[in-house]
Amino acid sequence: MKAINAFIIILIILIQRDVNSIIINRHNWDFDDINSLEQLIDAINGDIKTIFKAEGSGKENIVTERIRALMTSMRSYERNWFPKTPYTAQYSKRKDFINFVDKLEHFQVKVNSAKVIYLHGHVKDLEHHFHMVNHFIQVFADKRNNDYFTRPRDVCSLASAYIPLFGILHLTEHKHSTKIHEIYDGLMKIVSSELNLHRKKFTDCDSDFSFRLSLYNYYRRIIVMHIKKYILAAFTSALNSVCTGVHSINAVIDNEELKHIKHRFVNQAAHYMRATAHTLKHTQHFIIYCDHHIEYIELEKMIQTFIVKESELSVDNICNHNCDIRSMDKNNINFNLGCTNYSDCFKLGNIEFCELSSKSRRYEWFADSNGNIFGDNRNCSGKIVSLESKFQLETVNTCDNCVCTCLAEPQHNEHVTAALSFREQTSDISNNMVVVGIKFVKKDFMIHVQIAEGLILPRQYLNLNEISWVPLENITYDEDKKGYYLLNEDNENSKTRLTLDSDYTHPKIMNLDNLMVPSGYVMTGVRFRFEKETYVPGAIDNRVQLQIRVTPFDFVNQVMGSLDNSRWITTHHPNRKEFVLILPDNPTKAPTNFQDNPMVHPFIKFRASDVKKDAGQSTVPFFSAQKVSTYTSLGGIGLIHFGHYGYGGFFVFKILELDISQYMNVHLAREHKGAVVNKRNVTDDVNHVFEQQTDLTFENSNKV
């Protein structure tokens, strides 16, 4: 029994390594597959059996040789089975799950949840378990500075002093050993139920935190500790047999104690997997950034209130229409004032306004002669201009001043942004790059989607040194030819004209959707397109919708599908309803912003801000310019509206996390004889976490 300590001293090197760094091993033991873990146990037992089968060399006592062989076998676990790969060090110090539980606990107190005491208790019990294991290990680590390895048989004399401590590691009926899986199961149930119950109130803002990845890392910590406890139990039993003079192979391998330990190990490991997979599958968590008024962009001057003299609104300068644009002959409307269309015109007589230059707003405010004020007239950072009504002798009419909503004409002007890009933003699938982040960007007189790409690694991890934002194309606007042009990277003098409603559009309506990555795929692209089912060529009210490109990916063998296997997918909901912006002010003035659209799959119309509150100078909603990213492959993205009643709000991206549970196998093959256990579908009996897409459509990239 003295050799037990020698074995544990060697094992210290293994156990003291950061458990979170263990991702995959050279022998392909898969910690997400219960069958692989059972094979690992059989391999350990097989190694021990081989050692006891071997005949002595005659150079040393057979007992000494077996002790040395067992120690050498344990060293191989450190070197080969639990290596630290370069990228895992980036995650090794992350304690996201514990921090998240702390945050959830504070939220529970805020909402007076009855489960707060249980959440705290479960976490405390689990951490106490880890502390006890580490303390037990440290007891032996303190002996490492002595030369216990020079004469292996001498270590047997130390075993008796520490045998009472083995209960915590032996998977026996020890208090913490028998109930640790139940404590873990309780923690998973509380976290899942609380998140789903309060998901509309509990928002984890302004963080790249991935709930699923952090939970998965925590599970790895549990399962690795579980494996090491078995290693301790198995080799301790073998060393104890050597030290006490038991040399029979059957006595070592086939004894009831070891069979019992193996049975308990496999059952408890499966329990950890099931609890984790169920929580991963059933718990909703989105990554959203909330302070959108800090970083935002807008469709500048695209839809904006415009003051124009009644005489200038018509080509013939006749004042006989009283600003009623609907009564005018279309051929007589003057479209040379920077507007491609006018709507909602009304007559306002004498007007005074604060005119701005070199800004997205035309006016700070304006007022009529009756004292009606439009916008905030407390200050004027431009110049005050007055326009008076005049009598037109030839028509015997008064020429008033008109206030209209102007649909802006694109310009080569940094303060005019009147287009949304339809250009595809894709990751480099030839190098296993996937989409890991997304944001709205203003560039070259239009608004774009920009993606971040990262190199995907085993178990959804990313190489954090290989994450970068994919550069956008260079585009310009030619005012003479009235068109957007794509600049050739290789030839500055070469450019290609972009096509309206194919490469870009002047958006009027935006759909709000969640798009999920199908099982067995990863996200490799994002773009905007018109909703195919309601698209009418040339219409000004076509709906813009979000689309994603997905590519097949073998998560086990790390093989990415080809471009030919990639598909653009979207979703169609025939009964969409409008989420109406009521008298919206500039969204940057809102006291707070929150996800305020209660309807399922609504659409929102772009419009000018309220003329009374903001002088109609903002095209709302705005777009959040904050990046949304995480440290794992994305399970989907959503476009939502963050706002406040009476304000225009922001279009905001949210990230939906990849469902890692679909790659966990909790079914023992020996219990499913005659059936092939498909690891990719082992959790198909559980409903999907997120709402399933209706009529999921696979589209070719050249279609609308």
N, C-alpha and C positions, 0 to 999 in steps of 0.2 A: 504493500500500500504506500510505501515511501515514494515510489516512483510517480505517484499522482501529482505531487508538487512539482516535480521536474517537468512533467508534461504541461502543467498549467503555466509554469514560468515561461516555457517556450510559447505557449498559446497567448501570453500577454501581448507579445509583439503584434499578433493578429488582431486581438480584440481591441487594443487601444487605438487602432486606426479609426478614423472617422467613419462611422457606420453609414453615413449618408453618401459616402464616396463609392459605395459598392453598387455598381450598375449592372455589370455583366462580367462573366468570367471566361477564362481561356478554355475551360472544358465545356462551355456551352450549357452550364446548369442555369436553367431559366427560373428565376424566383417568382415569376408570375404564372407558373404552370405547376400544379400540385403533383403531376406525374413526374416532372423533372426533379422536384424536391425529393420525392420518394426514391427516385433513381440515385440521387445524391446520397441518401441514407444507405442504400444498398451498396454504393461504391465505398463509403466509409467502412461499413462492415466487411466488405470484400477485402479492403486493404489490411484490416486487422487480421482477418482470417489467413491471408497470404503470409503475413508475418509469423503467425503461429505454425503455419505449415512448413516454413523453411527450416532446413536442418542447420545446425550450428556449424560455423566454419572451423571450429576447434581452436581459434586464436583467443577467444574469450569464453567466459562462462555463458551458457545458453540464455540465462536470465539477463545478464548484462547486454548480450547481443539483441535480445528482444526489446529491452528498454530503449536502447539506442535506435533500433528500427522504428519503434513507435514514435519516438521524438522526431526522427527524420521525416516520417510520414506527416506529422503535424506541421513541420516547417514547409512542406510542399503546399499546404493549404494557404499559408501566408503568401508564398511566392506566386503561386499559379491560380488559385481559385478565387482569391479576393484581391486582384491587382487594382491599383489606383490609376485610372486612365487620365490623360492630360486634361480633358474637358470637365471631368467630374469635380476637380478641385474648385471650379467656379461656383459650384453649388454646395460645397462641403460645409460652409459656415452659415448657410441660410436656415433660419428657424421660423419660416413663414407660417407654418401651420400653428405653432404655439402662439405666435403673435396674433394670428387671425382668431384663435379661440379666445384670447384675452380681449380682443376688440368685440367679439360677439358677446362675451360675458358682460362687458360694460353696456352694450346695447340692451341685453336682457334686463339689467337693473333699471335702465331707462324706461322700458316698456312694462316693467313689473312682471316679468315672466317667472312662473313658478318653478321652471326648470333650471334657474341659474345656479342653485346650490348643487344640483346633480352634475352640471357641466364642470363646475370647479372641482367637485369631488373626484370625478373620473380622471381629469387631467392630473390632479395631485397624486392619485393612486398610481397612475402610469409612470409619472416622473419619479415617484418614490421607488418603484420597481427598478427603473434604470439606475437610480442612485445606489440601491442595494447591490445590484450586479456589479456596478463599477467599483463600489467599495470592496466587495469580495475580491475582485481582480487586483485591486491595488494592494491588498494584503500580501499577495504573492509577488507583486511587482517590486515591493520594497526589499525582497530577498535577492534581487537580480545581481546586486553588486558582489555577492559571494560566489565562490567557485563550486556550486552544486553540480556542475556539468562535468567536472573532471573525473568523477567516479560515479556513474549513473546509479549504481545500486545503493549508494548512500542516501539518495533522495527518499527512499522508502521510509526511512526513520522519521521523516517530517510529516508524513501523511496524517497520522493520528491526531495531530493538533488542529487540523483544519477540516477533518471529515464532517464535523457537525455543521459546517457552513455550506456543505454541498447541496443541502435540500433545496436551496433557491435555484440551483442550476440543473438539478437532476430530473426535472419533470416528474417529481414524486408528488405526494399529496400535501406538499407544502402550501401554506395559505396563499402566497402571492403567485406561486406557479400554477395552481389549479384554477385561479380565478382571473388571471390576467387577460385571457381571451374574452371573458365575460365583461370585464371592465372596458376593454377596447370596443366591444360590440355596443355597449351602452353609450359610449362616447360618440360612436358613429351615428347611432339612432337620434341622439339629441341634436347633434350638429345638423343633420339632414332635415329633421322636422322643424327646427327653429328657423333655418334659412328659408325653407319653402313657405313656412307660415308667415314670415315677416319680409319676404323678398321685395315687396314694394316699398317698405320703409327702410330696410337695411341695405344701403348702397355703399359699397367699398370704393370710394371715389379716389381719383388722382393717384392711382397705384398700378404698377405693372404686375401686381401679385396675381398668381394663378392658383385658385383654390384647389383645383384638381391635381395640379402638379405637386403642390405642397402636401396635400393629403397622401398622394402616392409616395412622396419622399418619406413621410412619416410611417407609412405602411412598410416601406423598405427597411426603415430603422427597426421596426418591430420584428419583421421576418428574419432579418440578419441576426438580431440578437437571439431569436428563437433557434436558428441554425447553429449558432455558436454554443448555445446551451446543450444542444444534442451532441455536438463534437466533444464538449467537456464530458458529458455523460458516457458516451461510447468509449472514449480513450481512457477515462478514469476507470471504467469497469475493466478494460483490458489490462491497464497497468496494475490495478489492484489484484487481478488474477496472477500476473507475473510475480508481484511482490509477495503474495501469499502462497506461491508454489503451485498454482493451478496451471497446468500446461496443456490440457485437453482443448482441442479446437472447438468441439461441440459445447464444452462447458463455457467457453468464452462467447461464442457466437449464438448458440442456440438456447441460451438460458432464458428463463421466463422474464427476468427483470429487463433484459435488453429488448425482448420482443414487446414488452409492455411500454417501454420508453419509446420505441419506434412507433407503435400504434398511437400513443398519445401525441407524439410529435406531428404525425401526418394529419390527424384529426384536428388538432389545434391550428396547424398551418392552414388547412382548408377553411377553418372557421375565420381566421384573419382575412383570407382572400375573399370569402363570401361577403363578410361585413364591409370590406373596402369596396368591392365591386358594386355592391348594392348602393352604397353611399355615393360613389362616383356616378353611377347611372341615374340616380333619383334626385340629386341635388343640383339646383339651378344656381349658377353664379356667373355674373357678367362683369366685365371690366369696362368701366365708364369713367371718363374725366368730367368733372362737374363745374369747375370755374371757367365757363366758356367766355365770360365777358373779359377775361384777361387776354386770351388769344382768340381772335375771330377774324373772319373775312366776310365780305358781302358782295353781292351783285351790285356794284356801284352804278347808280343812275339808270339801272336797267328799267325799273318801273318807278317813276318819281313824279311828284306834283310839279307842274310847269306853268309859269305865268307868261301869257302872251297877249299882245294887243289883239282885239277882235279883228281889226283890219289886216293884221299880219297872218291870221289863221287861214285866210283864203288867198288863193293865187291872184285874184283880181282886186284884192284890197277893199272889197265891198263889205259894209257893216249892216247886213240885213238878216243875220242868222241868230243873233243874240246868244252866241257861244253854244248853240245847239248843234253839235257835231253830227248828230244823226240825221238832221234835216238837210245837211249840205251835200252837194254833188261831190262824190269821191274824187273826181278829176279836178275839182276846184279847191281841194284841201292842200295846204302848203306843207309838204314833207321835207322842206329844205332847212328846217330849224333844228335838226339833230334828233328828230323823232320819226320813227317809222310808223307809228300809229298813235292816235289820241283816243281817250275814253273819259267818261265821267266829267265832261266839261260843264262848268257853270259860270254865270256872269257875276262879277263882283264890283263893278263901278270903279271908284277911286281906290288905289292900292298903294300902300307903303310897305317896303320890304327891305330886309337886310341881305344884301347880295354878297355871296362868297365866291372867291376865285381860287383855283388850284386845290379844290377839295371835292369830295364825293357829293357833298350837299350843294345845291344851287343857292339855297337860302337858309339863314338861321331861323327866320320867322317872317311872317307877313301879316298885315292887318288891313281892314277896310275902313271906310269913312264912318261906319256905324259903331266903331269900337270893338268889333269882333277880332280877336287875336288868334292867329294860327301858329302854334309852336311856342317856344319860350322866348319872350321879348325882353328879358331882363338884361341881356347883353347883346352886342353886335360886334363880331370880330372882323366884319367886312365893311362895306359902305352902304348907307341907307339911300334907297332910290324911291322916288314917288312917281306914280303913273296916274294921270287923271283921265276921266272920260271926256271925249270931245264930240262935238256935233259935226256930222258929215253932210255938207250942204247938198251934194249931188244925189244922195239917197234919202235925204231928209230923215236920217236916223242918227241916234247917238252911238258913237263908237266906244264901247265899254272895254273892260279888261277881262280876259278869260282865265280861269284856273282849270287846267286839264291834267289828267294823268297821262304822262308821256312814256311811250315804250322807246327806249333809247336806241339810236343807231350805233353800232360798234365803231370805235375810233382807236387810233394809235395814241392813246392817252392813258396815263397811269391811273387816272381817276374815273375811267369808264371801264367797267367789267360787266359785259353783257352776254357772256357765253359760259356754258358748262361743257367740259371736254368729254367726248365719248371714246377717247383713245384708250386702248387696252393697257393695263399695267400688270406685267407678269414677272414671275421669278424665273431664275435660271434652273429649269428642271434637269438639264444635262449634268449639273453639278449638285443635285440633291438639295436645291434651295427651295424653301417654302415661304409663304407669306406669314409674317410674324407681327406686323404692325400696319397701321393705316392712318391717314390723316388727309384733310382738305388743304390744298395749297393754292394761292393766287400766283399765277405766273403768265406772262405774255398775254395779258388782257383777257384771261379767262380763268375759271376755277377748275382745278384738276383734282383727281384722287391720286395720292402717292402712297406706295407701299414700301414697307421694310421687308427684306428677305433675310433668312438665316439658314445655315447649314443644319439639316436635321440629322440627329444622331440616335442611337438606340434609346428606346423607351421615351420617345417624344422630346428628349433633351435637345438643346441647341448648343452649338459652339458659340459662346458669347463673344468670342473674338471675330466671328464671321457674320455678324449682324450689321446690315447697312441699309440706308434708304436708297432705293433704285432711282437714279437720275431721271428727270422728266425730259421730254423732247423739247427742242427749241422751236418756238412758233412766233410769227409776227403777223401784224395786221396791216394790209396795204389799203390806205384810204382811197387812192386813185382807182384801184380795181375792186374796192369794196369786198375784200375777202381775206380770210385767214390762210396763212401759208406755213407749211412745215419746212424748216431750213435743213438743208443737207449737211450732215456732219463733216463729210469729206470735201465738200465744195461750197464755200460760203456764198458763191454767186448762184447756186442752184437751189431752187425751192419748188415745192409741190403744193398746189392749191388744195385745201381741205374742203370737204363736202358738207354742207349744212344738213343736219339731221342724220348724218352718218358718222362724221368725225367729231362733230360738236352740235350743240343746239342752244337756242335761247329758251331756257326752261320756263314753263308756266305752272306745271303741276308735278309734284314729287310723291311717289309711293313710299310708305314706311313699311319695311318688312324685316323679318329675320331669315337668313339663308343658312342652312345647315350643310356641313360636309358629309356626304354619305359614308357609311362604314367601308373601310378599306381604301379610302381616298385621303388626300391632303389638299389644302387650298394653295393654288399656284397662280392666281390672278384675280383682279377686280376690275370692273368697268361699269359705266352707266350706259343704258340703252332705253329705247322706248318700250313700253309694255306692248308686246306683240299682239295680244288679243284685241286691244282697243285702238291700235294704231291706224290713223288715217293720213295718207301722204299729203303733205302741205298744210294740214290743220295746225292751228296755233295752240290748241289745247291738248296735245298728246301728253300722256303721262310718262314721266321718266321713272325708271326703276333700277335697282341695284342688281348686278349679276356677278357671280364668282366663277372662276375656272377651277375645276377639280381634276386631279391626276391620280391614277392608281398608285398605291405605295405598299410594298411588302414591309410591314413594320418589324418583322422578325429577321428577315435577311437584308434589310436596308436597300431594297431595289425600287427605284422610281420608274414609273411608266413613261412611255414616250409621248411626244406631242400629239401623235395620232390617237393615243388613248385618252387624251385630255378632252374635257367637255366643259362648255359654259352652261351653267344651270341658273335658273331663276324660279320664281313661284308665281302662280296666277290665282287671284281671288276675285271671282266675278261680282261679288256683292260689296265692293268697297264703298265706304261712306266718307264724305269730306269732314275733316277736322277743321272747323271754321275758326279763323283768327278774328276775334271780335275787337274792333277799335284798337288795333295793336300799336303800341308806342315802340320807340327804339328799344330793342331788347337789352342793351347795355344799361338802361336805367332801372331794370327790374330789381327789386330788393333781394329776391332769391329766384333760383330756377330749379325745376324738377321735371321729371318725365310726366307730362301732363295730358297725354292723349289716351283716354281710357278705352277707346274703340280698338277692335282687332283689325289690323291691316288697313288703316285709313289712308287717305291721301290729303295733301295740303297744297293749296294754291298760293303761288307767290303773289304778292300785292304790295302796293305802296303803304307805308305806315300811315296811321290815322292823321288826317289833315289838321285836326284841332290840336292834338297832342304834340305832333312832331313836324307839322307843316308838310306832311307827306313826303319827306325827304329820304326815307330809308326803304330799300327793297327788302321785305321780310318774308320768311325767316332769314337770319344770318346763318353762317356756317362756322362751326367750331373748328379752329385751326390747331387744336391740341392733338398731339399724337396719342394713339391708343395702341399699346403693344404689350407683349408678354414674353416669357422665356420658354415657350413651347409652341408647337404647331397649333394653328387655330382650328377650332371645331366649327366655326361659323362666324359671321358678322351680321350686325343688324344696323339699320338706320332708324333712329328715333328722333322725337322732338322734345327738347328740353326747353321749358319756358315757364311763364307765369301769366295768369289771367290778366288781360289788358295789355300784354306786351307781345312782340313778334316772335321771340324765342330763337332757338338755334337748332339746325340739323346737326345731329351728333352720331358718330359711329360708336358702336359698342362691340366688344369681342365676346364671342361665345366659345367656351373652352372645349377642347377635344375630349371626347369620352374615352378615356384610357381603359375603362373596364372591359371594352369589347375585345381587348387583347389579353385578358386574364382568363386562365382555364382553371376552374374549381372542381372539375369532374374527374374522378379517378377512373382511368381506363380499365382497371381490373374489376371495377364495379359496373362497367358497361360492356361486358363481353359481347363480341359479335358486332359491335357498333363502333364506327369511327368517330372519335371526338374531334370536332372541328374547332380549333382554338379561336377562330375569328368569330364564331357564333355562339360561344358558350354562355353569353348573357342575353341571348335573344328572347328568353322567356320573360324578361323585364321590359316594361314599357319604356320608350325613349324619354329622356329627360325633357327635351324641349318639344314643343308642339310640332307635329309632323307637317311637312309642307304638302299643300294640296296640289295635285296634278304636277308633280315635279317634272320639269321639262328639260331634256338634254337638247341643246341647240348647237349648231355649227357656228363657228366664230364669225362667219360672214353674213349671218342673218341679223335682222333687227332685234 
